[in-house]
Amino acid sequence: MAGYGTLNLPISHAQEKAPANERIRLGVIGYGKRSRPLMNSAMRQPDTQVVAISEVVDERLRHGLQTATNYYSDQTGRDFKGVNGYVDFREMFEKEDLDAVIIGTPDHSHAVQCILAAREGMDIYCEKPLTLTIHEGRVISNVVRDKGLVFQTGSQQRSEYNHRFKRAAELIRNGYLGEIREVFVNVGPPPVPCDLPGEPIPDGTRWDLWVGPAAYRDYNEILCPQGIHNHFPAFRQYREFAGGPLADIGAHHFDIVQWALGMDDTGPVSIVPPEDGSQRNLVFTYANGIRLTHGGDGSITFIGSEGTLKVGRGQLESDPQTILQIELKSTDRPVYESTNHMRNWLDCVHSRGDTICTAEIGHRSASVCHLANLGYRLGRALQWDPQKEQFVNDPEANQLLFTRHRAPWNLKEFES
C-alpha cells in the first residue's frame, strides 16, 4: 500500500508536543483487537509520532492509517499526510527511519519480529505472552541485552488496575503475609492442536504473512477474522500459534506471582501435572519450597503463615482484613513504580533505563506458562533447572523447548 507522505508538525504545537526532531518515531506491527488501543495510547503521548503501520489484512491497515491520519489532522489543524502503510513489516523496516516499534501480533510471530527489530536497533514494546517457546524468549532477552535496547513486555497489571497488584506485591515482598507457603492462579486450560478446516482466503488477507514462521496451514476465519472486529481471535486456543488460555491470562497472573515472590530472574524447579490427566491443578514448586498451583477460586491467591491475600483486576482482599490496612515503613522495600505501562516504556526510551517488565522478566513469566503447558502435554513430573533453562535428564522434554521456524523466517538467532 502506498505511503501517505512525510512527517511534519507545525511549530505552533511545540508547547503541547516535543519538537519533531525530539519525538520517538514509532512503527506499529499489527492492527487488530489488541494493537488498536496500544497505538492509540502511544499516539497520544506528547513525545511520539506514529509514522508507519504494518498489517496483513487490508481493511485493518486502512482503518489504522485513517485513525492515525485523523488524529494528527485534528492536532495540526490541517490535512495531515504523514503515516505510511505496509502489509509486510520487513518492508516497513527497510523504508522507514524508526526509533521504536510496537508489536501486537499473534504470539507465534513475536520472536521473529522482535529479533528483526532488534537487528535494526529499535526499542521494542511487545505484547504478552512474549513467545511461543522458552528458547525464543531466551534469544530475545539475550539480543535485547547485548544491543542495549529498551524493551517493555505488555504485562500491564504491573502498572495499572488501580495498583492492586503493586500493593499485593509490596505487602508480600516485605513479609506482611509472613512466610509464603502456597499460591493459586486461576486461569484457563492449555492449548490444543489446531484441527480447523481450510477455508478460502478472503480478498485482502495476506495469509502467508499471517502464518509467518509457523508451519503452513490453510486459512480459517477463527484464526484471522475478516475486517475490523471487536473480539480477541481464538488463535490463542491452538498450540501452533499460542499457549492457550493458560498462557493468555496466565502470562499476566503468573507474572504477578513471579514479581511478588521476587522471582523475576528465575522460575520453579519442578512441575507435577495431576495424575488423573485433567487440565487443571498442575503444581509447581520453587527451590525455596513455595508451591504454585494452576487452579483455585480467585484470580491469584497467596497463602502465608500470617494470612491470605487475593488479588485480581477488580479484587484485593485479605484475611485478616488488617493486612490491607498496613502502611509501608520507610525501611520497607518498595517495588518498581509505574502508573502507565506505555508511558513507562517511553520514559525509559529517553532515559535508557530498565522498564517495569523487561524482556528478561517477560521471558521468565512466559516460561512459567510454557512449563505448565509442557507438563500437561507430557503428563508426567518434570524437573527444571531455571539457570540452565533445561529439563533435568529429560531429552524428550528438552526437545519441546524449541520450535522450527518456516523459511524464510528461520533466523540464525534461533538455531539450536
Helices and strands as residue ranges (DSSP letters): G 11-13, G 20-22, E 24-29, H 35-43, E 48-54, H 58-76, E 84-86, H 89-95, E 100-103, H 107-119, E 123-126, H 134-147, E 151-153, G 156-158, H 164-173, E 180-185, H 207-211, G 234-237, H 244-248, H 250-260, E 270-272, E 283-285, E 291-294, E 300-304, E 307-312, E 315-319, G 321-325, H 341-351, H 359-378, E 382-385, E 390-391, H 395-399, G 412-414
